[in-house]
Structure formats: structure tokens, C-alpha cells
Amino acid sequence: MAELPERTPALLRGKLAGLYGFDRDEKAYSALPRDKQEALALLSRRLIQLKLWQSVRSIVNVYGQGGVGMYFSAEPDLELELQGRDDFTRMFARHHDNSGGFLEKDRHRASLHFLYLDPDSGEREWHVHLDFYGPMGSLLSAAQHLYYERWRKFRPDWRIMKPFVPE
């Protein structure tokens, strides 16, 4: 059974409880397959680097195959935080099936893409994933993003993304 890495308990405290019906962070983490544990490590590392991890309230789902991303509930100020930053933009971030989003700017690989949905019945639902080619990194990476990730449906797993999210 997998255990939380030494530095991870404080990092995940309270964020995994309830995931897949588990009442404690440690149990939920241990139940995650390796791809989800690795994806969680990449996403948390990237969000910590940008000082956004504290805005993640609780993780609803995480995936590491067919892309690297997670669904989560956020602190109420996440939208204002992203809106006020120079390293994120709303431009081209929204998809047809959500209410809005934000793209990380000036990053060619492993750029963050936040999406949110405002359901009629409740709290905003957030999603964040890593785009292999940063759509706002450069003209070349935008073209690569459109070709590979949008049209060809390329969804790199955690193994492909790992080299682009340094520790």
C-alpha cells in the first residue's frame, strides 16, 4: 500500500478527505493508483510554484492518464486572484461546455489551464489541467497546441509531463 511521501501530509491536509468516499487524506491517497498520485504531485508542485495551491479547498477527482488534471472546489477568491495576475489570461481559455477559464501565459510547456462551471444548483466547480503546449507561450506553441491537443486530441500522461514540471 502506498504511503504519503514525507513532505506530502501537510501539503494535502484536508484536501483529499472525502475523495472516493475515504474519510482521511492518507486513506484516499493510498487508494489512488500511481498515475493519479504522480499527477497530483505534478499539479500541486506547479500550483505551489505559482502560489495558488492554498486556493485549492478540496480535490474531487484527479487523473494522470489521458491528460494530467484535477477537479476541485476552490476558495472563493481564486477567480479574483487569477484575474489580477499578469501571468494568466482569460483570452481563449473558455471552452464551449463551461462558464469560464484562465490560461497561463508565457510558458511553452506544461502550462496551467483553469476552467470553471457555474451550476444552477450550487458552488462553482473548478478544473485545472496541464497543457503540454502552452497556448499562450508563443506563436509556435499556440499552433502546436491547436494542432496536437485541440484537433488531434493529444492528451499526455504524467510520464510525458513530468520533465516539464521541475522540482
N, C-alpha and C positions, 0 to 999 in steps of 0.2 A: 504494500500500500504506500503510495506517495505521501510524503510529508511536506509541509510548508518549508521552503528554504529559510535559513536563519533570519534574514533581514525582512522576510515577507510578512510575518504575522501582524506587525504594527501597520504595515502598508495596506493590508487587506481588512483590517479590523472593522467589522460591521458591514463591509461591502458585499460579502458573499452569503451571509446568513439569509436563509430563505431560498437560495438558489437551488432549483431542482428538489425542493421540499426539505432540504437539510437545515437544521436549526442552528448550526455553528459554522463559522468560517472554515475551520480545519476540516470538518467532515465534507463540506461542499467542495473544497479544494482537492481533497483526496479522491473524491468521486469523479473529478474531471479527467478525461483522457489526456494523454500527453500533448496532443495538438492544441487543446484548449488551455492547458497550463502554459505552454510556450507562447501562445497568442496573448494571453493575459499578461505575461511578463513583458512582451514587446510593447503592448499598448500602455501598460502602467509606466514603463520606462519612458516612453515618448511623452506621455502626459505629464509626468514628473519633470522632465526636462523643460517643458513649457509652463510649468507651474499651474497646471489645470487639473491635476489628479484630485485635489481637495474638493473639486466641484462634482465629482462622482459620488453620489449618495449610496446607491446600491446597484449591483450588477444583476441584470435579469437573465442574460444569456451571453455566451461568448463562443466564438468559433475560430478555428485555426486552419481548417481545410476549406478550399473554395473561397479563399479570402481570409483576412485577419481583421476581426472586428468584434464589437460587443454592443448589446442593448443595455441601457442603464437608465436609472432615474437620477436626476441631477439636482443640485442645489438651485434655488430659484434665480440666482444671479448669473448662471452660466451664459445665457444669451447676451446679457449686457456686457459681460466680461469679453466674450468673443467679438462682439460688435465694436468694442472700444480698442481693440488691439490692431496694430499695424501689420501683424504677421498673419491675419486672417481676413477673408473677404466673403461676402455673400454672392458675389458675381459667379454665375454658372454653378452654384452649389446646390440649388434646389433640384430635386427630381420630381417627376410628374405625380408620384404617389405619396408625397409628403408635404408638410407645411412650409418648410424652410431648411436652410443649412448654411454651413460655413466651410470654406476651403482654406487650407494652409498655403500661404504664398511663399515664393522664393525657395522652394525645396523641390529638387528634381526627382528624388526617390523617397519612398516611404513617407508621403505627406498625409497628414490627417484630414479626414473628410467627416465633418459632423452633419447629421441630418436629424430633423425632429418632426414629430407628428403631434398635432393638437386634436386629440379625440374629443367628441362632443361630451363624453361621459366622465372626463377626469383629467388627471395630471398629464402634462406633456411627456411624451415618450421620446427618448434620445437614442441615437445610434452613432457610433463612431467606427470608422474603419481606416485602414492604411491603403492608400492608392499607391501602386508600385511606381507609376509615372506620375509625378506631380503635375496636375492640370494647370497650376499657376506658377510652375517653376521656371519655365522658359517656353519659347515658341515651339522648340523641338519636343520638350517633354509634354506639352499640351497636345501636340499632334500624335505623339506616341500613346498618350492616354486615350485619346479618341479612337485611334485605330485598334489598339490591343485590348483595352479594358472596356470600352463602350461598345464597339462594333464586333470585336472577336470574342468578347466575354471572358477575357483572361483574368483569372482570379488567383493570384499567387498565394500559396500557403505559407505558414510560418517559417519553413526552412528557407524559402526564397527571400523572404522579407528580413530575416534575422541579420544578415550582414549590413543592412542599411539603417539599423537602429542600434548604434553603438552604446555600450555600457558607460 
